[in-house]
């Protein structure tokens, strides 16, 4: 095997006919120390604890190189030794795994009705969670709360706080853009349309701050810790107050020129005629519509986000909403497939699992009404992260920047 370059190769799995899996390959040449260390960390992040021989096989690096790298990572407290595996011929092997306390990151999700702060360790597990509920995220209230809760999480870490590598902020691009639907004042809408939230958060902390569209951040979480580990290219749909999306192509998060790839909310659902604006997906398949149905019948609208949605007396109105949303989502799936030729469409959201499952099944049924002539029909699958996806994806961004083989794209072994 050629180890002359630290390139990404598509290597076949052991079974003939399987889709190739992307593996960042290491290099044995001098000057590639940091890259090779990151390749080893990525292998452990994806595959879990591994013996040195298995790390060498996965990365294409020599046993000697792996020994040097793991010794350095162990010295930096990024690895830990697991219990020896006995029962085989020869000396028992000692698997190596990521040290949970090796590094930390903080993810912040700014939503329409609440903000979440997640403290995530080096393995991607949530250590601490803070939540702030509000009627609407007014900037003068939100920014001081962000600073306060950042400091609270850092204080909880104590001496380990110096291992926090960054903050990831996930928020809608156009929260002020839907002011008529949200009932915002002109001042509130203008404030959100003008603010650079990432820059404002950076003023509150010495830690580096990353910013991503909230549904793109959710897509990152699914890519790195969910179904994305097994799917190379997929369109991601996230059901929330307003439906949103993300896009993964060849195991890379595709952001687009303006960071807005996968903006399915604005997808038109029919041809515009007579000067009338065509309806968009946001008006047909958002939980905002379900909230209004509940409110009109004197029911708690927040049941749209929990198990009550499929219970009496909310159930009939949820069924009406599903009957309207599923055909619109099916059109989105067909349109996306025509342009992107993806392997699958992954649907997740800030909703109760049963409601999401019912919506997914109805969307799958609605897809049968379309002609697939000339297209390869993708699988429609449920996501695995849920409502934490946006904040978790935000936290994973700085971890990826510091420890993944490639700074600019998200890549899996």
N, C-alpha and C positions, 0 to 999 in steps of 0.2 A: 504494500500500500504506500502511496506517495504522501509523505508528510511535509512536502516542501513549502506549503502555504497554509496559513490559518484561514482556510476557506470553509464555507458551509457546503457540505455535500449531501445529496439525497441518496441514502443507502437502502437497499432492500432489506426487509425483515427476513426471518428465517423461512417463512412459508412462501412458496412461489405464488405470484399473482396478487400478493398484498400490496397496498399502497406504500411507497417508500416513505420513510420517516426522516425528517430533517434532523441532522446532528451537527452541532458545531464541532469541527475537528481541530484539535490542537496542533501545535508545531513544535518540533524538537530543536529548532534553531535558536541561537542566542538572540536576546532582545525581545522575546515574546513572553516574558515572565508574567506580566499582569494579565494578558489575554488567556494564557494557559490556566492561571489560577481561576479565572472566571469560568472557563470551560468546565473545570472540575466542579466548582460550586454549582453550576447549572445542571450538571449530570446528577449531583446529589439532590438538588431541589426537585427534579422531575422524577427520578427513580427511587428516591429514598436512600437509606443507608446501604453502602456498598463496600465490599472488600477492595483492596488496592488493585488486585488483578482484574476485577470487573471494571473499575474506573479506567484502567489502562485500555481494556478492550473497547469500552464505549467511546473513549476520546481519541484513540489512535496514538497515544503517547507511550513512550517506553516506561518500563517498570521503574527504572532509575529516576526518570523525570517525575513520575507520579510520587515517588518517595520524597523527593526534594520539595515538591509543591505541597504535599499534605503536611510535611513537617513545618513549613512556613505558615500554612493556614492554621495549624494546631497552635503554633506559637502566638498567632494573632487572636486566638480563642474563637475562631470561626468554625472550627470542627470539634467534634467530641467522639470518643471511642465508645462503641457499643459493646454489649456482652459478647464474648468469643463464641463462635459457632463451632461446636464440637461434633464428633461422630463421623468425620471424614478421615481419609488416609492422610497422614502427615500432621503437621502442627495445626491447631485450630486457627481459623481466620478471624480477624478482628474487624468487623464492619466499621466504617466511618460514616458519620452523619453530620448534618448542619447543627451547630450549637444554637439553641433557641435564643440565648442571650448574646450571641455574636454581634447582632445589630438590630436596630429598631427603626420604625418609621411611623409617622402619624398621618392618617387619612381623614380628610374633612369633606363631608357631603353637605352641600347647601341645597335644600329642597324648598318647595313651596310652603310647607307647613312645619317643617322641622329641620334641624341641623344635627349631624352626627359626627362625633370625633372617635376614631378607632386607633388605639395603640397596637401595632402589629409587630410581632417578633420576627427573627430571621427566617423562621420556617413558614411564615405567612399566617400564623395563628393570632387571633385577637386576644390581647391581654387585658385591655381596659376599654370601656365604652362610656361615652358621655352623650347625652341627648338634650337638646333644647327645643321645646315646642313653642310655636308662635302662630299668630294669624297670618302674618306675612313677614318675610325677612327684611325689615327696614334697616338700611345701611347703618344709621347712627347707633342702632342697638346691636346689630350683628357683629360689627368689627370689634368692639370691646369684649363681646362674649367669646369671639374666636381667640383673642389674646389670653383671656382668663382661663379658658379650658386648655389651651396649649400649655400654659404654665402649670396647671393642675396635673396634667399627664406627665410632664417632665419631672415634677416633684415626686410623683408616685414611684418613678424609677429610681430615685435616689442616686447612688454612685454610678448606676448604669446609664444615667441620662446622657453622658458623653458618647454613648454608642448610638444615639439617634442620628440617622444619616440625612433626614430630610422630611419635608411635609408635602403631601399631595392634596390639592384642592380639586374637588369635582363639583361643578355647578352648571346649570343650564346656560347656554349662550344667550338666550333671548327671554329671560324670565319677565322682563318688562315689555316684551313684544306682544304678549297675549293679555295686555292690560284690560281689554274689554271683557274677556272671559273671566278674568280674575277679580274684576271690580276694583282695580287699583286707581288711585288718584293719578293725575298727570305728573305730579312731582315724584311719586314713587316709581312710576314707569320710566321717567327721564333719568332718575338716579341709577337704575339698573342698566339702562341702555348705554350710559356713559362710563360706568365704573370699569376699571381694570382690576378685577378681584384678585388675581394672582399677585399683581404688584402691590395692592393694598395689604395683603397678608404678609408679603415679604417685608413690609415696613414694621411688622409686629414681632418679628423673630430674626435671630441670627442664622437660623437653619436655612438651607436652600429650599426654595418652594417651587413645586411643579404645579401646572394647571392643566386640566383637561375638561372637555365637555362631559357632563355627568354620565351620559349613556356610553360614551367612549371609555370612560373609566370603568364602568360596569362590564363592558366588553373585555377590558384588560383582565379583570378578575376571572371571568369565564374562560378566557384564553389560557391563563397561567395556572388556575387552580380548579377548573371545572371541565366541561365537555370539550373545550378547546384543546385539551391535551391529545385528544383522539381525532380531531377534525381539522384538516389543514386550511380549508377556506369556508367561511360561513358568514351569512348575514345575521346580525344579532338584533332582536327586537326586545325592548324593555317596556313593560306595561306599568305606567305610573299615572299621576294626575294628567300628564300629557305623554302620549306614546312617543318613544324615541328609539334610536338604534345606533349600531356601530357596525364595523366591517373588518373582517380578517381575511387576508389573501395570502396564501402560501405561508401560513403561520406568522404573519406580520400584521400588527394592527395598522390598518390603512387610515390615515387621518384626513387625507385630502389637502388641497392647497390652503384652505382656511381652517383646517382642523375640524371640519363639519361633515366628514363623510358619514354616511348612514343616517342622514337627517330625514328619516322616513315620515316624520310628523307633517312635513310640507308636501308630501306626495299627492298630486292631484288624482281624484278618483273618477273623473270623466273629462271629456273634451269641453273646454270653455266655449260657450256659444253666446252670440248676441251681446257681447260686452259684459256678460255676467261672469264673475269669478267662479271657477270650478271649485267644488268642495274638496277639502284636504283630509288626509287620514286622521289628523289630530281631532277633527270634529266627529269622527265616526267610531274611533277605537280607543279613546282616552277614558281613563277612569273618572275624569271630570264629568263626562256625560252620565256615568252611572251614579255619581254623587247627586246630580240634579234630579234624576229619576227618584231617588230616595227622598230628597228634600221636598219634591212636589207632593209626595204622599205622606208627609209628616213624619218621616223616618230619619234616624241618625245617618247622615251622609257618610260618616267615617266608617260605616260598616262595609263600604266598598273595599276596604283594605284589610279586612279580617274575616274570620270564619262565618260571621253572621250573614254574609252576602248570599250564602246558599242555604240559609235557614229562613223559616217563616218569621215575620211577614215580608222579608226582603227578597225572598227567592223569586217570585214572579217577575219582578223588575230586573233582577240580574239576568234572568232568562231572556227577557226582551233585549237587554243590552248585548248579550252574547250573540243573539240572532242578528243584530245590526253590525256588531264589531267584526265578527268572523268573516263575512264576505269581503269587507274592506281590507282586512289583514291578508286574506287570500289573494286579492288583487296586488297587494304590496309584494307578496312572495313571488308571484308570477312575473311582475315587472322587474323585480330585483334579479331573478334568475335569468331573464332575457339579457340583461346588461352585464351581469357579473359571472354567470356560470358557476355558482357556488355548489359545494358538496352538500351543504345542509343549511337550514335556517333554525336558529336557536332562540327560543322564546322564554323570557324570564320576566320578573317584575316584583313590585312592592305590593303583592296581593297574597291572599291565602292560597296555599298550594292547590286546594280543590277547585277554586275558581279558575286558577291558571290552567289547570289540567282540563277543565270543561271547555275553556276558550280554545285551547290548543286542539282538542278533539273536533270542535265545531269548525275551526279553521281548516283542519285536515279534510273534513267532509266537504267544505266549500271549494276546495281545490279541484275536486272531481268535476266541477262545472266548467272548467277551463280546458281548452285544447292545448296539449303539450307537444304538438307537432313542431319539430325543429328544436325542441328544448330537452334538456336532461332534468327530469324532475328531482328536486332536492329532497332530502329527508327533513321532516319537521319534528324537532326534538325540544324537550323541556330543558331549561337551564338548571343549574345546580346550586347557585349561590343565594338567590333571593334578594330581599331588600337591602342587605349589607353590601351588595355588589359595588355600588358607586363609591362608598367610603373605602371599602377594601381595595378596589382598583386604584383609588387615589394613593393609598399607602404603598401599594406595590410599585408605583411609578418611581419613587426615589430609591427603593431597594433595587429595582432593575437597573437604574442609572449607575448605581455604585458597584453592582456585583454581577450583572449579566455580561456575556461576551461582547455584545454590541450595544453602544450607547443609544443609537438612534432608532433601532427597531426592536420589537419584542419577538424573540426567537425561542423555540423550544428544542430540546434535545430529541 
